[in-house]
């Protein structure tokens, strides 16, 4: 494109939830990593708490990890444990745990990292935008006697919250361990609903809770059944008034090392494996499901009256069912790195960028298993920096340029949530 063509700065865009009557080229990697600090796991008994993997005061004490012995600690049997559920649903940013399976000598270290976009700060000048709708919703809650609560410090799971007070924004995560394996994944609430005055974080939050509960209750269930049962329970619960969400999660069987996953929408997962040259390469990844650009497949809860009113106007809503999710199956190997992320990451950087980052950050660590927390959190933080850079040629800006035949540039600010798992055997 000639230099005389106008360059349009990329503004934050919410995914669409509505109907109205080739892959982008890799982004040159701008992500750098700092040397990973080797930090031991002191032996204090059943639960082993990592010393901080971070030295910066802004991230210190955020990377607590736990070592689960199969025979002791939090119960991970097929009998649902409220204690285990609360633990897995309250991860701080950068927190990790390791699940060790004694009978097959396999270990899986999982880290959760997240960074919500600055909704209030970025929307201050948007007349009648998100802030106005949020204030309207708050007034309506107050008038109806509903309680306007926010998250308690250090938790990611509380009632009567919204995307402005959620530490993960419209995103959410799932992670849990059982006697037979480990589950990890992400969900991303569709932001278009916030522009209509609804809590766009409610459905991803409630569905992540339901998925976690179903897995802990019966980890032998097929992954497709877990999603179907969980979504049905959220529909019946009445805890979500209106909303839509993507869902991407997987389960690894500790004995067979078999990994099965589902992806519905435009969240993403990739498996990075060491090649003969000793460097990581993304050899297996999910493909996005979209109706059209920036309009992903989504599980939706929409009142019948709204659906009927939309039909009268000749419009409608994007609605999918759990059976629409793509399924994946692959066998994991020792030293594999599995990453699930919401589109806030993959809209800005490519899997090839993540390869470069892992080969820098993870291969320089004396013990990758212990470094996963720092590596994951740093990946999220550095992606956020790029997302807020108006001169960064993000994957999203490249794709938007291609779709519109106009030149756009800039990062794409969005919530980013990533769950990273390191395999050791």
C-alpha positions in Angstrom: 0.0 0.0 0.0 1.4 3.4 -0.9 2.4 5.8 1.7 -0.3 8.3 0.5 -3.0 6.0 1.7 -4.6 7.2 5.0 -3.7 5.2 8.1 -6.5 4.6 10.5 -5.8 4.1 14.2 -7.3 0.9 15.6 -9.9 1.6 18.3 -11.1 -1.1 20.8 -14.0 -3.1 19.3 -16.4 -5.4 21.1 -17.3 -8.7 19.6 -20.7 -8.8 18.1 -23.7 -10.7 19.5 -26.1 -9.7 16.9 -27.2 -10.4 13.3 -28.0 -7.5 11.0 -30.9 -7.6 8.0 -6.5 -17.1 5.1 -4.8 -16.2 7.9 -3.1 -12.9 8.6 0.7 -12.7 8.1 2.7 -13.3 11.3 3.5 -10.3 13.3 7.2 -9.5 13.8 7.9 -10.4 17.4 8.2 -7.4 19.7 7.9 -9.5 22.8 11.0 -9.8 25.0 11.6 -11.7 28.1 13.7 -11.2 31.1 15.8 -14.1 32.6 13.7 -16.4 34.6 14.7 -16.6 38.3 15.2 -20.0 39.7 13.2 -20.3 42.9 12.9 -23.5 44.8 9.8 -25.2 46.3 10.5 -25.5 50.0 9.3 -28.7 51.6 6.7 -27.8 54.2 4.5 -30.9 53.9 1.4 -31.6 51.9 0.9 -28.2 50.4 4.1 -26.6 49.2 4.1 -22.9 48.7 6.5 -21.4 46.1 8.7 -18.6 47.1 7.9 -15.6 44.9 9.0 -16.0 41.4 8.9 -12.2 40.9 11.1 -9.5 42.2 9.2 -6.5 41.0 7.1 -4.9 43.8 4.1 -4.7 41.4 3.9 -8.5 40.9 5.4 -9.8 44.2 3.5 -12.4 46.1 1.2 -13.1 43.1 2.7 -16.4 42.1 1.8 -18.8 44.9 1.8 -22.4 43.7 0.7 -25.6 45.3 2.0 -29.2 45.0 -0.8 -31.8 45.2 0.1 -35.3 46.2 -2.4 -37.8 44.9 -3.0 -39.5 48.2 -3.3 -36.4 50.4 -4.4 -32.8 50.4 -7.5 -31.4 48.7 -9.8 -34.2 47.8 -9.9 -34.7 44.0 -12.1 -37.8 43.9 -15.4 -38.1 42.0 -17.2 -36.9 45.1 -17.5 -33.1 44.8 -15.4 -31.1 47.2 -16.5 -27.6 48.0 -13.0 -26.9 49.3 -11.4 -27.9 46.0 -14.0 -26.0 44.1 -13.3 -22.8 46.0 -9.5 -23.2 45.6 -9.7 -23.6 41.8 -12.1 -20.7 41.5 -10.0 -18.2 43.4 -6.7 -18.0 41.6 -4.7 -14.8 41.9 -3.0 -13.4 38.9 0.1 -15.5 38.3 -0.8 -18.3 40.7 0.2 -21.9 39.8 -0.2 -25.4 41.1 1.4 -28.7 40.3 -0.5 -32.0 40.2 1.7 -35.1 40.6 0.3 -38.5 39.8 2.1 -41.1 41.8 0.9 -44.1 39.8 2.2 -42.9 36.5 4.9 -40.4 37.5 3.5 -37.7 35.4 3.3 -34.1 36.6 1.3 -31.1 35.3 2.1 -27.6 36.4 -0.7 -25.0 35.6 -0.5 -21.2 35.8 -3.3 -18.7 35.4 -2.6 -15.1 34.4 -4.9 -12.3 33.4 -5.1 -8.6 32.8 -8.5 -6.9 32.1 -8.6 -3.8 29.9 -9.2 -0.4 31.5 -12.9 0.0 30.8 -13.5 3.1 32.9 -10.2 4.8 32.0 -10.5 4.1 28.2 -14.1 5.0 28.0 -14.1 8.4 29.9 -14.6 10.3 26.7 -17.3 8.0 25.2 -20.5 10.0 25.6 -23.3 7.6 26.1 -20.9 4.6 26.0 -20.0 1.9 28.4 -19.8 4.1 31.5 -23.2 5.6 30.9 -24.7 2.2 30.5 -22.9 0.9 33.6 -24.2 3.8 35.6 -27.7 3.2 34.3 -27.5 -0.5 35.3 -26.2 0.5 38.7 -29.1 2.9 39.3 -31.6 0.2 38.2 -30.0 -2.3 40.6 -30.3 0.2 43.4 -33.9 1.0 42.6 -34.8 -2.7 42.6 -33.0 -3.3 45.9 -30.2 -5.4 44.3 -26.8 -5.2 46.0 -23.9 -3.8 44.0 -21.0 -5.7 45.3 -17.5 -6.1 43.9 -14.8 -8.8 44.1 -13.1 -9.4 47.4 -9.4 -8.9 47.1 -7.6 -11.9 45.7 -10.7 -13.7 44.4 -12.1 -14.1 40.9 -15.5 -15.5 41.9 -18.2 -13.5 43.7 -21.8 -12.8 43.2 -23.4 -9.7 41.7 -20.3 -8.4 40.0 -19.7 -7.1 36.5 -17.0 -6.6 33.9 -15.8 -3.3 35.5 -15.0 -4.9 38.9 -14.0 -8.4 37.7 -10.2 -9.0 37.9 -10.6 -10.9 34.6 -13.0 -8.5 32.9 -15.3 -10.3 30.6 -12.9 -13.2 30.5 -12.7 -16.2 32.8 -10.7 -19.3 33.3 -11.1 -23.0 34.3 -8.5 -25.1 35.9 -8.9 -28.1 38.2 -7.2 -31.4 39.0 -8.7 -34.8 39.7 -7.3 -38.3 40.5 -7.3 -39.0 36.7 -6.1 -35.8 35.1 -6.1 -32.0 34.8 -8.5 -29.6 33.1 -7.6 -26.1 31.8 -9.2 -23.5 29.6 -10.6 -20.0 29.1 -14.0 -18.3 28.4 -14.7 -14.9 26.9 -17.9 -13.0 27.5 -19.1 -11.1 24.4 -18.6 -7.4 25.0 -21.4 -6.3 22.7 -23.9 -6.9 25.5 -22.3 -4.3 27.7 -23.2 -1.7 25.1 -26.8 -2.7 25.7 -26.5 -2.2 29.4 -26.0 -5.8 30.5 -23.2 -7.5 32.5 -21.1 -9.1 29.8 -19.0 -11.0 32.3 -21.8 -12.9 34.0 -22.2 -15.8 31.5 -18.4 -16.5 31.3 -18.1 -16.4 35.1 -21.1 -18.7 35.7 -20.2 -21.1 33.0 -16.7 -21.4 34.2 -18.0 -22.2 37.7 -20.4 -24.8 36.2 -17.7 -26.5 34.1 -15.3 -26.7 37.1 -18.0 -28.2 39.3 -19.0 -30.8 36.7 -15.4 -31.9 36.2 -14.7 -32.1 40.0 -18.0 -34.0 40.5 -17.2 -36.6 37.8 -13.9 -36.3 35.9 -14.7 -39.4 33.9 -17.4 -37.5 31.9 -16.6 -36.9 28.2 -15.6 -33.3 27.7 -18.6 -32.7 25.4 -21.0 -33.8 28.2 -19.3 -31.5 30.7 -19.9 -28.5 28.5 -23.5 -29.5 27.7 -24.4 -30.2 31.3 -22.7 -27.1 32.6 -24.4 -24.8 30.0 -27.8 -26.3 30.8 -27.3 -25.7 34.5 -26.4 -22.0 33.9 -29.5 -21.6 31.7 -31.7 -23.0 34.4 -30.0 -21.2 37.3 -31.4 -17.8 36.3 -28.1 -16.2 37.4 -27.5 -14.8 33.9 -30.1 -12.4 32.6 -28.6 -11.9 29.1 -25.2 -12.8 27.7 -23.0 -14.7 25.3 -19.6 -16.4 25.7 -17.0 -18.3 23.9 -15.5 -21.4 25.5 -12.3 -23.3 25.0 -11.0 -25.9 27.4 -9.3 -29.3 27.5 -8.7 -32.3 29.7 -5.5 -34.4 29.9 -5.6 -38.0 31.1 -2.6 -38.5 33.3 -2.0 -42.2 32.4 -2.4 -42.1 28.7 -1.3 -38.5 28.3 -4.2 -38.1 26.0 -5.4 -34.5 25.6 -9.0 -33.8 24.5 -10.3 -30.3 23.9 -13.3 -28.3 22.7 -13.3 -24.9 21.2 -16.4 -22.8 20.5 -15.7 -19.3 19.2 -12.5 -17.3 18.8 -10.6 -18.1 22.0 -7.5 -20.2 21.2 -5.3 -23.0 22.4 -1.9 -24.1 21.1 0.5 -26.9 22.0 4.2 -26.1 21.8 6.6 -29.0 21.5 10.4 -29.2 21.5 11.8 -30.0 18.1 15.0 -31.9 17.3 16.9 -28.6 17.5 15.7 -28.2 21.1 13.4 -25.2 20.3 9.7 -24.9 20.8 7.3 -24.9 17.9 3.5 -24.7 17.9 2.7 -28.0 16.2 -1.0 -28.2 17.2 -3.6 -25.4 17.6 -7.4 -24.7 17.5 -9.1 -22.9 14.7 -11.5 -20.0 15.3 -15.2 -20.4 14.7 -16.8 -17.2 13.4 -19.8 -16.1 11.4 -18.0 -13.2 10.0 -15.1 -10.9 11.1 -15.2 -10.3 14.9 -18.5 -12.2 15.3 -17.6 -15.6 16.9 -19.7 -18.6 17.6 -21.1 -18.1 21.1 -23.2 -19.8 23.7 -26.0 -17.4 24.5 -28.7 -16.8 27.0 -31.4 -14.5 25.6 -35.0 -14.1 26.8 -37.6 -15.2 24.4 -39.2 -11.7 24.4 -35.9 -10.2 23.1 -35.7 -12.8 20.4 -39.3 -12.2 19.3 -38.8 -8.4 19.3 -35.6 -8.8 17.2 -37.5 -11.0 14.7 -40.1 -8.3 14.2 -37.4 -5.8 13.3 -35.8 -8.3 10.9 -32.7 -9.0 13.0 -31.6 -11.6 15.4 -28.9 -12.9 17.7 -25.9 -15.2 17.3 -26.7 -18.3 19.2 -24.9 -21.6 19.3 -25.2 -24.9 21.3 -22.4 -26.9 22.9 -22.6 -29.5 20.1 -21.3 -26.8 17.7 -17.9 -26.8 19.4 -15.0 -28.2 17.4 -13.3 -31.2 19.2 -9.6 -31.9 19.3 -7.5 -34.9 20.4 -3.8 -35.3 20.7 -1.2 -37.1 22.8 1.0 -35.0 25.0 4.7 -35.5 25.6 7.1 -34.5 28.4 8.1 -30.8 28.1 5.1 -29.9 26.1 3.6 -26.5 26.9 -0.1 -26.0 26.4 -1.5 -22.5 26.3 -5.2 -21.5 26.3 -5.9 -17.8 25.8 -8.8 -15.5 25.1 -8.6 -13.6 21.8 -7.2 -10.6 23.6 -3.8 -12.3 23.3 -4.1 -14.0 19.8 -5.6 -10.8 18.3 -2.4 -9.0 19.1 0.4 -11.6 18.7 0.7 -14.8 16.6 1.6 -18.3 17.7 5.0 -17.7 16.0 5.5 -14.8 18.3 4.8 -17.0 21.3 7.3 -19.6 19.9 10.0 -16.9 20.0 9.0 -15.8 23.5 9.0 -19.4 24.9 12.3 -20.2 23.3 13.7 -17.1 25.0 11.9 -17.2 28.4 11.4 -20.9 29.1 14.6 -22.4 27.7 16.7 -19.9 29.8 15.0 -21.2 33.0 17.0 -23.6 35.1 13.7 -25.3 36.0 10.9 -24.7 33.6 8.3 -26.3 35.8 9.0 -23.7 38.6 9.2 -20.9 36.1 5.8 -21.4 34.4 4.1 -18.8 36.6 6.5 -16.0 35.8 6.6 -17.0 32.1 2.8 -17.0 31.8 2.3 -13.7 33.6 5.1 -12.0 31.7 3.6 -13.2 28.4 0.2 -11.6 29.4 1.8 -8.4 30.7 3.9 -7.9 27.6 1.0 -8.6 25.3 -1.0 -6.0 27.1 1.8 -3.5 26.4 1.6 -4.2 22.7 -2.2 -4.1 22.7 -2.0 -0.5 24.1 0.6 0.5 21.5 -1.1 2.6 18.8 1.8 2.0 16.4 2.0 -1.8 16.8 1.0 -3.8 13.8 -1.3 -6.3 15.6 -2.8 -9.4 14.1 -6.2 -7.8 14.5 -5.2 -4.6 12.7 -3.7 -6.7 9.8 -6.9 -8.7 9.5 -9.1 -5.7 9.7 -7.1 -4.0 7.0 -7.5 -7.0 4.8 -11.3 -7.3 5.5 -11.9 -3.6 4.8 -9.2 -2.9 2.1 -8.2 0.1 4.3 -5.0 0.5 6.3 -5.4 0.1 10.0 -2.6 0.0 12.6 -2.4 -0.4 16.4 -2.8 -3.0 19.1 -6.2 -4.2 20.1 -6.9 -3.5 23.8 -8.9 -6.3 25.3 -9.1 -8.5 28.4 -6.4 -11.1 28.3 -6.6 -14.4 30.2 -4.1 -17.2 29.7 -3.8 -20.7 31.3 -0.4 -22.3 30.7 0.4 -25.9 31.5 3.9 -27.6 31.5 4.1 -31.3 31.2 6.7 -33.3 33.0 7.1 -37.1 33.2 
